[in-house]
Amino acid sequence: MNSRRDFLKTTTLSAAGMLLAEPLVAAALRRQSPQAAENALRFRQIHLDFHTSELIEDIATQFDPDEFAKTLKKASVNSVTCFARCHHGLIYHDTKKFPERRHPFLKRNLLKEQIEACRKQNIRVPVYVTVQWDYYTAQRRPEWLMRDEFGKPFTSQQSTFAAGFYDHLDIESPYRDFLKDYITELFEQVPVDGLFLDIHHVYANATPASIAAVGKKGMDAANPKHRLAHYTQVMQEYKEEMAALVRKIDKQAGLFFNGGHIGPSIRPSIGTYSHLELESLPSGGWGYLHFPLTSRYARTLGKETMGMTGKFHTSWGDFHSLKNQAALELECFTMLALNAKCSVGDQLHPRGRLDAATYDLIGAVYEQVARKEPWCEGAVARTDIGVFSAEEFAEGSRTPEAMLGVVRMLQEGRHQFDVVDSQSDVSGYKVLVLPDAIPVNDALRQKLSAFVTEGGSLLVSHQSGLGPDKQAFNLPELGVQFVGEAPYSPDFIVTNGGAIGKNLPKTELVMYLKGAEVKPTGATVLAQANVPYFNRTWEHFNSHRHTPSAGKVGYPAVTQNGRVVYFMHPVFTQYARNAPRWCKQLVLNALDILLPDPLVRTPGAPSTLVATLNEQKLRNRQVLHLLNYVPERRGTDFDTVEDVPLLQNVQVSVRMARPQTVTLAPENKPLRFSYANGRVETTVPELRGHQMVVFGF
């Protein structure tokens, strides 16, 4: 529920009545919502990779259609993405137009058999097609490859002799015509519930044809930014062309263009997508903050979303490995908590038989997901806070450090927030956060000024608020003047108590990253920055690290101008790097000033607890998700989860209208609760991993 709108009041149901009404409500969803149609996303998907070398001769020799589908069904899977064409460039179904591309040793119509067997078990089957990684084509048509300014293919491979298929094909070349011909035949050869088109990357392409196209636009082809802008437009046009083709063939088929990340750059082409799948394998390089960051943005774009993790211990192609069940639970239950459906990546063995242990693992988690689904279907987030995405303004960074820091801080503080961009409707939030590096042009200034005039609050840090030229603040509501880069670093915050210093020791606290010096022009100083004796250089230094404070006030560190709080330091970037608790506490204290009555409070809970609040309007209830898993760095490469701690007597306070019932789901166990001053308070006796608390009206 939007925090600025009245809560929907409809017919009340008892806890038992809500359970009895589930089939009726589900039927209503199917009638009223396109997302609930048979061809819509389902909650329990497998993304079944099948990148298989042309040298493997026993391909699909152990494939049994009935066993395949029944193994999935037993594991509570109700959707599986199967392969038409892989990164090796090979096809896994009958083809009249491209028989030379069919896997040379495949003796059966594999994809069609997979689809037919799954449909008998009511399992949906989207179809996978590779796009820019295609080894077969890259080897035979090198003139169709994207090239850098030195004429080398854009690739992640370290040398010509590295193993892999990572050279990028150019969708501005005749390769695009092949793709359209292939997609057209695919629909003729097999039933297609949807398409997952993979690998869509934009680079500053410098092929002769692309250089000529840039020149025709009056742009400078020697400038990589101009070439990048051109190829961004090429990608947009390609998506529009492909979407038109697919919808001409089948208006109901799903369509998703995967690029490994969803961020503000997707907005111009969002209309070409039927839904969004958020590839985010925590152990595969994405990390445990990537999905919360991207999903909190993706869910604001008006499309149904699905998270995607993997069963692998590491990442794609990690055969014969298994993720810890606790880790897979955390990843799938986080998807549910953030309004997404679930997809778990696996790779089918070349011989075509699913691994029983893998589906025991997936089934153990998906069985739980199936029981939780009724409290997730059609749910939308209730949020107080909108966080502007630094990705919109950061060149070459999909997850800027400031964004990782702000997501971690706000999650640890149990705040309810979305990630937004400069084009988002921000009218429903109480607080907007501009983390570290959000430039403010005139259009954004007008939006932010109107937001404050209408009663909203701003939390701004470091260079956020500066105009695009970074010479002066373009946000008068800050009440400070930009002087320039701070002359000292590190410097030291002194709060001298007050609300900004709550739960902090009364001492100087080091701020490791250089700030921006400001001068108040109306703002009140909440905290000062003391300066060191001198900056550390080869000419003058002290001890092992930085010079200590000289005890002298240098400049304002934190200021407040009405409903606007400003931090001179890049506090969110700093928290992403080494997590000083005082940085987080300062920010949470500032939010307490700006948002004294947040949606959710969990007094006394550890910072590992994540809480998200959702609303199901058709079911007339709100659902609070509580997750307490603890990712650990047990190896040097990535975090994992093995043990799940038990929390007892977790206190919960939620701002909402008075509910009739409070229960635990899916257990349907009633909880005692009290209600006062617009807040309902209750206690969850035990929490191990994930628990849903349901407030029925």
Residue pairs with C-beta under 8 A, 6 or more apart in sequence:
1 7
1 8
1 380
1 382
1 615
1 617
1 622
2 382
2 383
2 428
3 382
3 383
3 384
3 428
3 429
3 430
3 599
4 427
4 428
4 429
4 430
5 428
7 656
7 657
7 697
8 615
8 617
8 620
9 657
9 697
10 620
10 697
11 620
12 620
12 660
12 696
12 697
13 21
13 620
13 696
14 660
14 661
14 696
15 661
15 663
15 668
15 670
15 694
15 696
16 668
18 619
18 621
18 661
18 694
18 696
19 668
21 619
22 374
25 618
25 619
26 36
26 374
26 377
28 618
29 36
29 377
29 378
29 618
30 36
30 37
32 618
33 378
34 40
35 41
35 304
35 378
36 377
36 378
37 252
39 124
39 193
39 194
39 252
39 253
39 254
40 275
40 304
41 79
41 254
41 275
41 304
41 306
41 341
42 78
42 79
42 124
42 341
43 78
43 336
43 341
43 342
43 369
43 370
43 373
43 376
43 377
44 76
44 77
44 78
44 79
44 341
44 342
44 366
44 369
44 370
45 77
45 78
45 79
45 80
45 81
45 124
45 306
45 341
45 342
45 343
45 344
46 72
46 77
46 79
46 80
46 81
46 343
46 344
46 345
46 346
46 362
47 80
47 81
47 128
47 196
47 308
47 343
47 344
47 345
47 346
48 80
48 81
48 82
48 83
48 345
48 346
48 347
48 348
49 83
49 86
49 128
49 316
49 317
49 345
49 346
49 347
49 348
50 82
50 83
50 86
50 92
50 128
50 347
50 348
51 83
51 86
51 87
51 88
51 165
51 317
51 347
52 59
52 86
52 88
52 90
52 92
52 103
52 350
53 88
53 350
54 88
54 90
54 103
54 104
54 105
54 136
56 105
56 350
57 105
58 105
58 350
58 351
59 103
59 105
59 106
59 350
59 351
59 352
60 106
60 107
60 108
60 110
60 350
60 351
60 352
61 351
61 352
62 349
62 351
62 352
62 353
63 108
63 110
63 113
63 351
63 352
63 353
64 353
65 113
65 114
65 116
65 117
66 117
67 353
67 354
68 114
68 117
68 118
68 352
68 353
68 354
69 117
69 118
69 120
69 121
69 123
70 121
71 354
71 356
71 359
72 80
72 118
72 121
72 123
72 354
72 359
73 121
73 123
74 359
74 363
75 359
75 360
75 362
75 363
75 366
76 363
76 366
76 367
76 369
76 370
77 123
77 359
77 362
77 363
77 366
78 122
78 123
78 124
79 123
79 124
79 125
79 126
79 343
80 114
80 118
80 123
80 124
80 125
80 126
81 125
81 126
81 127
81 128
81 196
81 343
82 111
82 114
82 115
82 118
82 125
82 126
82 127
82 128
83 92
83 111
83 127
83 128
83 348
84 91
84 92
84 93
84 111
84 127
84 128
84 129
84 186
84 190
85 91
85 92
85 101
85 128
85 129
85 130
85 134
85 182
86 92
86 128
86 130
87 130
87 133
87 134
87 135
87 165
87 199
88 134
88 135
88 136
88 165
89 101
89 130
89 134
89 135
89 136
89 137
89 138
89 165
90 101
90 102
90 103
90 136
91 98
91 101
91 102
91 103
92 102
92 103
92 106
92 110
92 111
93 102
93 109
93 110
93 111
93 112
93 186
93 189
93 190
94 102
94 109
94 112
94 189
95 101
95 102
95 185
95 189
96 185
97 181
97 182
97 185
98 182
98 185
101 136
110 352
111 127
111 190
112 189
112 190
114 125
115 125
115 127
115 190
115 191
116 191
118 124
118 125
119 125
119 191
124 193
124 194
125 191
125 193
126 192
126 193
126 194
126 195
126 196
126 254
127 186
127 190
127 192
127 193
127 194
127 195
127 196
128 196
128 198
129 182
129 183
129 186
129 195
129 196
129 197
129 198
130 198
130 199
131 169
131 171
131 179
131 197
131 198
131 199
131 200
131 257
132 146
132 168
132 169
132 171
132 199
132 200
132 201
133 165
133 166
133 167
133 168
133 169
133 198
133 199
134 165
134 169
135 165
137 144
137 169
137 175
137 178
138 144
138 145
138 153
138 165
138 167
138 169
141 175
142 153
143 173
144 169
144 170
144 173
144 174
144 175
145 153
145 154
145 167
145 168
145 169
145 170
145 207
146 153
146 154
146 168
146 169
146 170
146 203
146 205
146 207
147 153
147 154
147 205
147 206
147 207
148 154
148 203
148 204
148 206
149 204
149 206
149 224
151 206
153 167
153 168
154 167
154 168
154 201
154 203
154 205
155 166
155 167
155 168
156 164
156 166
157 164
157 166
157 167
168 199
168 201
168 203
169 175
170 205
170 207
170 210
171 179
171 234
171 235
171 238
172 205
172 207
172 209
172 210
172 213
172 231
172 234
173 207
173 209
176 238
176 241
179 242
180 241
180 242
180 245
183 195
183 242
183 245
183 246
184 245
184 249
186 192
187 249
187 250
187 253
192 250
192 253
193 253
193 254
194 253
194 254
194 255
194 256
194 274
195 246
195 253
195 254
195 255
195 256
196 256
196 258
196 277
197 242
197 255
197 256
197 257
197 258
198 258
199 258
199 259
200 235
200 239
200 257
200 258
200 259
201 259
202 228
202 231
202 232
202 235
203 228
203 231
204 224
204 225
204 227
204 228
204 231
205 227
205 230
205 231
205 234
206 221
206 227
210 221
210 227
210 230
210 231
210 234
211 221
211 227
213 230
213 234
214 220
214 221
214 226
214 227
214 230
215 221
217 230
219 226
219 229
219 230
220 226
221 227
232 265
235 269
236 268
236 269
239 257
239 269
239 272
240 269
240 272
242 255
242 257
242 272
243 255
243 271
243 272
246 253
246 255
247 253
247 255
253 274
254 274
254 275
255 272
255 273
255 274
256 273
256 274
256 275
256 276
256 277
257 269
257 272
257 273
258 277
258 279
260 279
261 279
261 290
261 294
261 398
262 276
262 278
262 294
262 297
262 298
263 294
263 297
263 389
263 391
263 392
263 398
264 297
264 389
264 391
264 392
264 421
265 391
266 273
266 276
266 301
267 301
267 421
267 423
270 301
270 302
270 303
273 303
274 303
275 303
275 304
275 305
275 306
276 298
276 301
276 303
276 304
276 305
276 306
277 305
277 306
277 307
277 308
277 343
278 291
278 294
278 295
278 298
278 305
278 306
278 307
278 308
278 340
279 286
279 308
280 286
280 290
280 291
280 294
280 307
280 308
280 309
281 308
281 309
281 310
281 312
281 315
281 316
281 345
282 288
282 290
282 291
282 309
282 327
282 331
282 631
282 638
282 639
283 310
283 312
283 313
283 314
283 315
283 323
283 327
283 637
283 638
283 639
283 640
284 310
284 312
284 314
284 315
284 316
284 638
285 315
285 638
287 638
287 639
288 330
288 631
288 639
289 399
289 404
289 407
289 408
290 399
291 307
291 309
291 331
291 334
291 335
291 338
292 334
292 338
292 407
292 411
293 399
293 403
293 404
293 407
293 419
294 419
295 305
295 307
295 335
295 338
295 339
295 340
296 338
296 387
296 407
296 417
296 418
296 419
297 389
297 418
297 419
297 420
297 421
298 305
298 340
299 305
299 338
299 339
299 340
299 380
299 381
299 418
300 418
300 419
300 420
300 424
304 341
305 339
305 340
305 341
306 335
306 340
306 341
306 342
306 343
307 331
307 332
307 334
307 335
307 338
307 340
307 341
307 342
307 343
308 343
308 344
308 345
309 328
309 331
309 332
309 343
309 344
309 345
310 316
310 318
310 323
310 344
310 345
310 346
311 322
311 323
311 328
311 344
311 345
311 346
311 358
311 361
311 362
312 318
312 321
312 323
312 345
313 321
313 322
313 323
314 321
314 637
314 638
316 345
316 347
317 347
319 347
319 349
320 355
322 357
322 358
322 361
323 361
323 640
324 640
324 641
324 642
325 361
325 364
325 365
326 629
326 641
326 642
326 643
326 644
326 689
327 629
327 631
327 640
327 641
327 642
328 344
328 361
328 362
328 365
329 365
329 368
329 629
329 644
329 689
329 690
330 627
330 629
330 631
330 641
330 689
330 690
332 342
332 344
332 365
332 366
332 369
333 368
333 369
333 372
333 625
333 627
333 689
333 690
334 610
334 627
335 341
335 342
336 342
336 369
336 372
336 376
336 625
337 610
337 612
337 614
337 625
337 627
337 690
338 381
338 612
339 376
339 379
339 380
339 381
339 614
342 366
342 369
344 362
344 365
344 366
346 354
346 355
346 358
346 362
348 354
349 355
371 666
372 665
372 666
372 692
374 665
374 666
375 616
375 623
375 665
375 666
375 692
375 694
376 614
376 623
377 616
378 616
378 617
378 618
378 619
379 614
379 615
379 616
379 623
380 614
380 615
380 617
381 416
381 418
381 612
381 613
381 614
381 615
382 416
382 599
382 613
382 614
382 615
382 622
383 416
383 417
383 418
383 428
383 429
383 599
384 415
384 416
384 417
384 429
384 430
384 431
384 595
384 598
384 599
385 410
385 415
385 416
385 417
385 418
385 429
385 430
385 431
385 432
385 433
385 591
385 595
386 417
386 418
386 419
386 420
386 424
386 426
386 429
386 431
386 432
386 433
387 403
387 406
387 407
387 410
387 417
387 418
387 419
387 420
387 432
387 433
387 435
388 419
388 420
388 421
388 422
388 432
388 433
388 434
388 435
388 438
388 464
389 403
389 419
389 420
389 421
390 400
390 402
390 403
390 435
390 436
390 437
390 438
391 397
391 398
391 399
391 400
391 403
392 421
392 422
393 437
393 438
393 439
394 400
394 437
400 437
400 573
401 572
401 573
401 576
401 577
402 435
402 436
402 437
402 570
402 572
402 573
402 576
403 419
403 435
403 572
404 576
405 435
405 571
405 572
405 573
405 574
405 575
405 576
405 577
406 433
406 435
406 572
406 575
407 419
408 575
408 576
408 579
409 572
409 575
409 583
409 584
409 587
409 588
410 417
410 433
411 610
412 584
412 607
412 608
413 584
413 587
413 588
413 591
414 598
414 600
414 601
414 602
414 605
414 609
414 610
414 611
415 591
415 595
415 598
415 599
415 600
416 598
416 599
416 600
416 611
416 612
416 613
417 433
418 429
420 426
420 432
422 443
422 444
422 447
426 432
426 447
426 451
426 456
427 451
427 454
429 451
429 456
430 456
430 457
430 594
430 595
431 456
431 457
431 458
431 459
431 591
431 594
431 595
432 448
432 451
432 456
432 457
432 458
432 459
433 458
433 459
433 460
434 440
434 458
434 459
434 460
434 461
434 464
434 465
435 461
435 464
435 572
436 461
436 462
436 463
436 464
436 570
436 571
436 572
436 573
437 462
437 463
437 464
437 570
438 460
438 464
438 465
439 463
439 464
439 466
439 467
439 468
439 470
440 448
440 464
440 465
440 466
440 467
440 473
440 474
440 475
441 467
441 468
441 474
442 474
445 474
445 475
448 458
448 475
448 477
449 475
449 476
449 477
451 458
452 458
452 477
452 562
452 563
452 564
455 563
456 563
457 563
457 564
457 565
457 594
457 595
458 475
458 477
458 478
458 563
458 564
458 565
458 594
459 564
459 565
459 567
459 587
459 590
459 591
459 594
460 475
460 478
460 564
460 565
460 566
460 567
461 566
461 567
461 568
461 569
461 570
461 571
461 572
462 515
462 516
462 567
462 568
462 569
462 570
462 571
462 573
463 470
463 516
463 570
465 473
465 474
465 475
465 478
465 566
466 472
466 473
466 474
466 482
467 473
467 474
471 482
472 481
472 482
473 480
473 481
473 482
477 561
477 562
477 564
478 523
478 559
478 561
478 564
478 566
479 520
479 521
479 522
479 523
479 559
479 561
479 562
479 564
479 566
480 518
480 519
480 520
480 521
480 523
480 556
480 559
480 561
480 566
481 518
481 519
481 520
481 521
482 516
482 517
482 518
483 516
483 517
483 518
483 519
483 555
484 516
484 517
485 514
485 516
485 517
486 514
486 515
486 516
486 517
486 529
486 554
486 555
486 568
487 517
487 531
487 554
488 531
488 532
488 535
488 554
489 511
489 512
489 513
489 514
489 515
489 535
490 510
490 511
490 512
490 513
490 514
490 532
490 546
491 510
491 511
491 515
491 529
491 530
491 531
491 532
491 549
491 554
491 557
492 508
492 509
492 510
492 511
492 529
492 530
492 531
492 532
492 549
493 508
493 509
493 511
493 527
493 528
493 529
493 530
493 557
493 558
493 569
493 582
493 586
494 507
494 508
494 509
494 527
494 528
494 529
494 530
494 553
494 557
495 501
495 504
495 506
495 526
495 527
495 558
495 586
496 506
496 527
496 528
497 506
498 526
499 526
499 589
499 592
499 593
500 526
500 527
500 558
500 586
500 589
500 590
500 593
501 527
501 589
502 585
502 589
502 592
503 585
503 589
504 582
504 585
504 586
504 589
508 530
508 549
509 580
509 582
510 546
510 580
511 529
511 557
511 569
511 571
511 574
511 583
512 546
512 574
512 577
512 578
512 580
513 569
513 570
513 573
513 574
513 577
515 529
515 557
515 568
515 569
515 570
516 568
517 554
517 555
517 568
518 555
518 556
518 559
518 566
518 568
519 555
519 556
520 556
520 559
522 561
523 556
523 559
523 560
523 561
523 564
523 566
524 559
524 560
524 561
525 556
525 558
525 559
526 558
526 559
526 560
526 565
527 556
527 557
527 558
527 586
528 553
528 554
528 555
528 556
528 557
529 553
529 554
529 555
529 556
529 557
529 568
530 549
530 550
530 551
530 552
530 553
530 554
531 549
531 550
531 552
531 553
531 554
532 546
532 547
532 548
532 549
532 550
533 542
533 547
533 548
533 550
534 540
534 547
535 547
536 542
536 545
536 546
536 547
541 547
542 548
555 568
556 568
557 567
557 568
557 569
558 565
558 566
558 567
558 568
558 586
558 590
559 565
559 566
560 566
560 593
563 594
565 590
565 593
565 594
567 586
567 587
567 590
569 583
571 583
571 586
571 587
572 587
574 580
574 583
575 583
575 584
575 587
591 598
597 655
597 678
597 679
598 655
599 613
599 654
599 655
600 611
600 613
600 624
600 652
600 653
600 654
600 655
601 652
601 653
601 654
602 609
602 611
602 626
602 650
602 651
602 652
602 653
603 651
603 653
604 651
605 647
605 650
605 651
606 628
606 647
608 628
608 629
608 630
608 645
609 626
609 627
609 628
609 647
609 650
609 687
610 625
610 626
610 627
610 628
611 624
611 625
611 626
611 627
611 652
612 624
612 625
613 622
613 623
613 624
613 625
613 654
614 622
614 623
614 624
614 625
615 621
615 622
615 623
616 622
616 623
620 696
620 697
621 659
621 694
621 695
621 696
621 697
622 654
622 656
622 659
622 694
622 695
622 697
623 665
623 692
623 693
623 694
623 695
624 652
624 654
624 692
624 693
624 694
624 695
625 690
625 691
625 692
626 650
626 652
626 684
626 687
626 690
626 691
626 692
626 693
627 689
627 690
628 644
628 645
628 647
628 687
628 688
628 689
628 690
629 641
629 644
629 689
629 690
630 641
630 643
630 645
631 639
631 640
631 641
632 639
632 640
632 641
632 642
633 639
634 640
634 642
644 688
644 689
645 688
646 686
646 687
646 688
647 686
647 687
647 688
648 685
648 686
648 687
649 683
649 684
649 685
650 683
650 684
650 687
651 681
651 682
651 683
652 681
652 682
652 683
652 684
652 693
653 679
653 680
653 681
654 679
654 680
654 681
654 695
655 678
655 679
656 678
656 679
656 680
656 695
657 697
658 675
658 680
659 673
659 675
659 680
659 695
659 696
659 697
660 696
660 697
661 670
661 694
661 695
661 696
662 670
662 671
662 672
662 673
662 680
662 682
662 693
662 694
662 695
662 696
663 669
663 670
663 671
663 693
663 694
663 696
664 671
664 684
664 691
664 692
664 693
664 694
665 692
665 693
665 694
666 692
671 682
671 683
671 684
671 693
672 682
672 683
673 680
673 681
673 682
674 680
674 681
674 682
675 681
680 695
682 693
684 691
684 693
